Amino acid sequence: MIVVDTNIIAYLYLQNQYTSLAENLLLKDSDWNVPLLWRSELRSVLSKYLRNNILNFDEVFSIQKDAENLLLGKEYEIDSYSVLKLVQNTDCSAYDCEFIVLAKTLNTKLITMDKKVLANFKDISISLLDLV
């Protein structure tokens, strides 16, 4: 069981230099967990691909639905108090702190490529590059 941030999910579905690493991670541990926030973040990423004519509507909608199916039953609502306490003591965004709170709640690791998260939460975050 792991927590993955939205970039890891995006790497899985949007071909780039990290796609094979995300695929290997999924093979290694398919129990991916996320805060509900991930849906909006992925839609934001996909909207850039749509607006820049990199992918068409059917393609981005298909990616969103596939990702939602992958994470079905693995989405969590995160309490604001815990998120804001982390924000208070770091320079990470509230969005990033949701993933950290979930990893702490589930007593597992957050897989990310976010340098700020990796620097602030060395005890609970792992770079995708270091994991696979």
C-alpha atoms as an extended CHARMM CRD file, in Angstrom:
* protein
*
       132  EXT
         1         1  MET       CA              0.0000000000        0.0000000000        0.0000000000  PROA      1               0.0000000000
         2         2  ILE       CA              1.2910000000        3.4290000000       -1.0080000000  PROA      2               0.0000000000
         3         3  VAL       CA              0.0380000000        6.9510000000       -1.5440000000  PROA      3               0.0000000000
         4         4  VAL       CA              0.8220000000        8.4700000000       -4.9280000000  PROA      4               0.0000000000
         5         5  ASP       CA              0.5260000000       12.0930000000       -5.9000000000  PROA      5               0.0000000000
         6         6  THR       CA             -1.2440000000       13.2860000000       -9.0150000000  PROA      6               0.0000000000
         7         7  ASN       CA              1.9500000000       13.5770000000      -11.0310000000  PROA      7               0.0000000000
         8         8  ILE       CA              2.6000000000        9.8540000000      -10.5910000000  PROA      8               0.0000000000
         9         9  ILE       CA             -0.9160000000        9.1490000000      -11.8520000000  PROA      9               0.0000000000
        10        10  ALA       CA             -0.3770000000       11.4930000000      -14.7940000000  PROA      10              0.0000000000
        11        11  TYR       CA              2.9330000000        9.7990000000      -15.6410000000  PROA      11              0.0000000000
        12        12  LEU       CA              1.0820000000        6.4990000000      -15.8640000000  PROA      12              0.0000000000
        13        13  TYR       CA             -1.3440000000        7.7730000000      -18.5020000000  PROA      13              0.0000000000
        14        14  LEU       CA              0.5330000000       10.5510000000      -20.3250000000  PROA      14              0.0000000000
        15        15  GLN       CA              3.5840000000        9.3270000000      -22.2070000000  PROA      15              0.0000000000
        16        16  ASN       CA              6.7910000000       10.9600000000      -20.9870000000  PROA      16              0.0000000000
        17        17  GLN       CA             10.2020000000       10.0280000000      -19.6070000000  PROA      17              0.0000000000
        18        18  TYR       CA              8.6350000000        8.7850000000      -16.3480000000  PROA      18              0.0000000000
        19        19  THR       CA              5.8490000000        6.6270000000      -17.7760000000  PROA      19              0.0000000000
        20        20  SER       CA              7.8010000000        3.3710000000      -17.5900000000  PROA      20              0.0000000000
        21        21  LEU       CA              8.7310000000        4.1350000000      -13.9650000000  PROA      21              0.0000000000
        22        22  ALA       CA              5.0690000000        4.6860000000      -13.0810000000  PROA      22              0.0000000000
        23        23  GLU       CA              4.1230000000        1.4630000000      -14.8610000000  PROA      23              0.0000000000
        24        24  ASN       CA              6.8140000000       -0.4490000000      -12.9510000000  PROA      24              0.0000000000
        25        25  LEU       CA              5.5960000000        1.0650000000       -9.6960000000  PROA      25              0.0000000000
        26        26  LEU       CA              2.0580000000       -0.1090000000      -10.4320000000  PROA      26              0.0000000000
        27        27  LEU       CA              3.3670000000       -3.6150000000      -11.1300000000  PROA      27              0.0000000000
        28        28  LYS       CA              5.3830000000       -3.5570000000       -7.9100000000  PROA      28              0.0000000000
        29        29  ASP       CA              2.5260000000       -2.2160000000       -5.7540000000  PROA      29              0.0000000000
        30        30  SER       CA             -0.9320000000       -1.7740000000       -7.2510000000  PROA      30              0.0000000000
        31        31  ASP       CA             -2.5160000000       -0.6010000000       -3.9980000000  PROA      31              0.0000000000
        32        32  TRP       CA             -2.4250000000        3.1240000000       -4.8070000000  PROA      32              0.0000000000
        33        33  ASN       CA             -4.2350000000        5.4900000000       -2.4300000000  PROA      33              0.0000000000
        34        34  VAL       CA             -5.0640000000        9.1700000000       -2.8910000000  PROA      34              0.0000000000
        35        35  PRO       CA             -6.9380000000       12.0930000000       -1.3600000000  PROA      35              0.0000000000
        36        36  LEU       CA            -10.0830000000       13.0700000000       -3.2720000000  PROA      36              0.0000000000
        37        37  LEU       CA             -8.2250000000       16.1540000000       -4.4620000000  PROA      37              0.0000000000
        38        38  TRP       CA             -6.3940000000       14.0730000000       -7.0640000000  PROA      38              0.0000000000
        39        39  ARG       CA             -9.4110000000       14.1050000000       -9.3930000000  PROA      39              0.0000000000
        40        40  SER       CA             -9.3800000000       17.8790000000       -9.7700000000  PROA      40              0.0000000000
        41        41  GLU       CA             -5.6180000000       17.9700000000      -10.1190000000  PROA      41              0.0000000000
        42        42  LEU       CA             -5.6510000000       15.3770000000      -12.8980000000  PROA      42              0.0000000000
        43        43  ARG       CA             -8.4760000000       17.2110000000      -14.6700000000  PROA      43              0.0000000000
        44        44  SER       CA             -6.3200000000       20.3310000000      -14.5390000000  PROA      44              0.0000000000
        45        45  VAL       CA             -3.3720000000       18.4970000000      -16.0970000000  PROA      45              0.0000000000
        46        46  LEU       CA             -5.6020000000       16.9810000000      -18.7680000000  PROA      46              0.0000000000
        47        47  SER       CA             -7.1580000000       20.3480000000      -19.5680000000  PROA      47              0.0000000000
        48        48  LYS       CA             -3.7140000000       21.6220000000      -20.6080000000  PROA      48              0.0000000000
        49        49  TYR       CA             -3.3170000000       18.7000000000      -22.9930000000  PROA      49              0.0000000000
        50        50  LEU       CA             -6.7830000000       19.3720000000      -24.3740000000  PROA      50              0.0000000000
        51        51  ARG       CA             -6.3240000000       23.1360000000      -24.7900000000  PROA      51              0.0000000000
        52        52  ASN       CA             -2.9330000000       22.6860000000      -26.4400000000  PROA      52              0.0000000000
        53        53  ASN       CA             -4.3860000000       20.1240000000      -28.8710000000  PROA      53              0.0000000000
        54        54  ILE       CA             -2.0200000000       17.4220000000      -27.6540000000  PROA      54              0.0000000000
        55        55  LEU       CA             -4.9720000000       15.1420000000      -26.8980000000  PROA      55              0.0000000000
        56        56  ASN       CA             -8.6030000000       15.3850000000      -27.9750000000  PROA      56              0.0000000000
        57        57  PHE       CA            -11.6320000000       15.3950000000      -25.7050000000  PROA      57              0.0000000000
        58        58  ASP       CA            -12.3050000000       11.6650000000      -26.0200000000  PROA      58              0.0000000000
        59        59  GLU       CA             -8.6940000000       10.8880000000      -25.1130000000  PROA      59              0.0000000000
        60        60  VAL       CA             -8.5820000000       13.0860000000      -22.0060000000  PROA      60              0.0000000000
        61        61  PHE       CA            -11.9970000000       11.8770000000      -20.8560000000  PROA      61              0.0000000000
        62        62  SER       CA            -10.8750000000        8.2700000000      -21.3310000000  PROA      62              0.0000000000
        63        63  ILE       CA             -7.7170000000        8.8830000000      -19.2710000000  PROA      63              0.0000000000
        64        64  GLN       CA             -9.7480000000       10.4900000000      -16.4820000000  PROA      64              0.0000000000
        65        65  LYS       CA            -12.2110000000        7.5790000000      -16.3970000000  PROA      65              0.0000000000
        66        66  ASP       CA             -9.4370000000        4.9680000000      -16.5090000000  PROA      66              0.0000000000
        67        67  ALA       CA             -7.6310000000        6.6530000000      -13.6250000000  PROA      67              0.0000000000
        68        68  GLU       CA            -10.8670000000        6.9190000000      -11.6390000000  PROA      68              0.0000000000
        69        69  ASN       CA            -11.4410000000        3.1960000000      -12.1590000000  PROA      69              0.0000000000
        70        70  LEU       CA             -7.8790000000        2.4110000000      -11.0770000000  PROA      70              0.0000000000
        71        71  LEU       CA             -8.3490000000        4.3510000000       -7.8330000000  PROA      71              0.0000000000
        72        72  LEU       CA            -11.9330000000        3.3530000000       -7.1170000000  PROA      72              0.0000000000
        73        73  GLY       CA            -12.3120000000        2.6770000000       -3.4000000000  PROA      73              0.0000000000
        74        74  LYS       CA             -8.8540000000        4.1120000000       -2.6880000000  PROA      74              0.0000000000
        75        75  GLU       CA             -9.8650000000        7.7840000000       -2.3430000000  PROA      75              0.0000000000
        76        76  TYR       CA             -9.9590000000        9.5430000000        1.0120000000  PROA      76              0.0000000000
        77        77  GLU       CA            -11.3500000000       12.7540000000        2.3890000000  PROA      77              0.0000000000
        78        78  ILE       CA             -8.6420000000       14.5440000000        4.3470000000  PROA      78              0.0000000000
        79        79  ASP       CA             -9.2980000000       16.5860000000        7.4800000000  PROA      79              0.0000000000
        80        80  SER       CA             -8.4550000000       20.2630000000        7.2510000000  PROA      80              0.0000000000
        81        81  TYR       CA             -6.8610000000       20.5310000000       10.6850000000  PROA      81              0.0000000000
        82        82  SER       CA             -4.0950000000       18.0770000000        9.8380000000  PROA      82              0.0000000000
        83        83  VAL       CA             -3.4270000000       19.6950000000        6.4750000000  PROA      83              0.0000000000
        84        84  LEU       CA             -3.2370000000       23.2080000000        7.9030000000  PROA      84              0.0000000000
        85        85  LYS       CA             -0.9220000000       22.0810000000       10.7140000000  PROA      85              0.0000000000
        86        86  LEU       CA              1.5170000000       20.7930000000        8.0970000000  PROA      86              0.0000000000
        87        87  VAL       CA              1.1730000000       23.9560000000        6.0230000000  PROA      87              0.0000000000
        88        88  GLN       CA              1.9800000000       25.9980000000        9.1150000000  PROA      88              0.0000000000
        89        89  ASN       CA              5.3430000000       24.2970000000        9.5360000000  PROA      89              0.0000000000
        90        90  THR       CA              6.4960000000       23.8850000000        5.9150000000  PROA      90              0.0000000000
        91        91  ASP       CA              6.5450000000       25.7730000000        2.6550000000  PROA      91              0.0000000000
        92        92  CYS       CA              4.4800000000       23.0790000000        0.9050000000  PROA      92              0.0000000000
        93        93  SER       CA              1.0590000000       23.8120000000       -0.5340000000  PROA      93              0.0000000000
        94        94  ALA       CA             -2.1270000000       22.6430000000        1.1340000000  PROA      94              0.0000000000
        95        95  TYR       CA             -2.6370000000       20.4110000000       -1.8930000000  PROA      95              0.0000000000
        96        96  ASP       CA              0.7040000000       18.6810000000       -1.3210000000  PROA      96              0.0000000000
        97        97  CYS       CA              0.0240000000       18.3770000000        2.3950000000  PROA      97              0.0000000000
        98        98  GLU       CA             -3.1730000000       16.4180000000        1.7030000000  PROA      98              0.0000000000
        99        99  PHE       CA             -1.0670000000       13.6390000000        0.2230000000  PROA      99              0.0000000000
       100       100  ILE       CA              1.3050000000       13.7260000000        3.2020000000  PROA      100             0.0000000000
       101       101  VAL       CA             -1.5710000000       13.5810000000        5.7010000000  PROA      101             0.0000000000
       102       102  LEU       CA             -3.0030000000       10.5680000000        3.8940000000  PROA      102             0.0000000000
       103       103  ALA       CA              0.3450000000        8.7720000000        3.8950000000  PROA      103             0.0000000000
       104       104  LYS       CA              0.6900000000        9.4300000000        7.6220000000  PROA      104             0.0000000000
       105       105  THR       CA             -2.8920000000        8.3150000000        8.2730000000  PROA      105             0.0000000000
       106       106  LEU       CA             -2.3670000000        5.0710000000        6.3650000000  PROA      106             0.0000000000
       107       107  ASN       CA              1.0890000000        4.6040000000        7.8790000000  PROA      107             0.0000000000
       108       108  THR       CA              2.7100000000        4.2890000000        4.4900000000  PROA      108             0.0000000000
       109       109  LYS       CA              4.8860000000        6.2730000000        2.0770000000  PROA      109             0.0000000000
       110       110  LEU       CA              4.0360000000        8.9640000000       -0.4540000000  PROA      110             0.0000000000
       111       111  ILE       CA              5.5570000000        8.4220000000       -3.8740000000  PROA      111             0.0000000000
       112       112  THR       CA              6.2430000000       11.7360000000       -5.5780000000  PROA      112             0.0000000000
       113       113  MET       CA              8.6480000000       13.6670000000       -7.7560000000  PROA      113             0.0000000000
       114       114  ASP       CA              7.9090000000       16.9600000000       -6.0100000000  PROA      114             0.0000000000
       115       115  LYS       CA             11.2530000000       18.3080000000       -4.7800000000  PROA      115             0.0000000000
       116       116  LYS       CA              9.6640000000       20.5120000000       -2.1190000000  PROA      116             0.0000000000
       117       117  VAL       CA              7.6820000000       17.6150000000       -0.6640000000  PROA      117             0.0000000000
       118       118  LEU       CA             10.7230000000       15.3450000000       -0.7610000000  PROA      118             0.0000000000
       119       119  ALA       CA             12.8160000000       17.9660000000        1.0480000000  PROA      119             0.0000000000
       120       120  ASN       CA             10.2060000000       18.7450000000        3.7180000000  PROA      120             0.0000000000
       121       121  PHE       CA              9.0090000000       15.1990000000        4.3990000000  PROA      121             0.0000000000
       122       122  LYS       CA             12.0610000000       12.9670000000        4.0570000000  PROA      122             0.0000000000
       123       123  ASP       CA             10.6380000000       10.4980000000        6.5620000000  PROA      123             0.0000000000
       124       124  ILE       CA              7.4740000000        9.7490000000        4.6180000000  PROA      124             0.0000000000
       125       125  SER       CA              8.0890000000       10.6480000000        0.9680000000  PROA      125             0.0000000000
       126       126  ILE       CA             10.0720000000        8.7370000000       -1.6250000000  PROA      126             0.0000000000
       127       127  SER       CA             11.0500000000        9.8480000000       -5.0930000000  PROA      127             0.0000000000
       128       128  LEU       CA              9.7330000000        7.7180000000       -7.9280000000  PROA      128             0.0000000000
       129       129  LEU       CA             13.3000000000        7.7140000000       -9.2400000000  PROA      129             0.0000000000
       130       130  ASP       CA             14.6050000000        6.1320000000       -6.0350000000  PROA      130             0.0000000000
       131       131  LEU       CA             11.8530000000        3.5720000000       -5.6880000000  PROA      131             0.0000000000
       132       132  VAL       CA             11.7940000000        1.7480000000       -8.9630000000  PROA      132             0.0000000000
